[in-house]
Amino acid sequence: MAFLQVVAHELGLLYVYGPEPGQPTRCHECQALLIERGGYSGRPVGLSEGRCAACGADPHMRLSIFKR
């Protein structure tokens, strides 16, 4: 699985997860924690107005399927 995650990153995917639960989402620029996960739920902790609170990078993610 780790090999596939490396390949996915090399192909340009910013956020790739394996089968292990609780994997956090980190900023692709500064590695700051963006989304904290426990089990099968997650909560945003390092986002400010949709950007990384630490460096301002745009993580290119939607937090809700209902927002545009």
Stockholm file with secondary structure:
# STOCKHOLM 1.0

chainA/1-68         MAFLQVVAHELGLLYVYGPEPGQPTRCHECQALLIERGGYSGRPVGLSEGRCAACGADPHMRLSIFKR
#=GR chainA/1-68 SS CHHHHHHHHHTTCSCCCCSCTTCCEECTTTCCEEEEEETTEEEECSEETTEETTTCCCCCCCSCTTCC
#=GC SS_cons        CHHHHHHHHHTTCSCCCCSCTTCCEECTTTCCEEEEEETTEEEECSEETTEETTTCCCCCCCSCTTCC
//
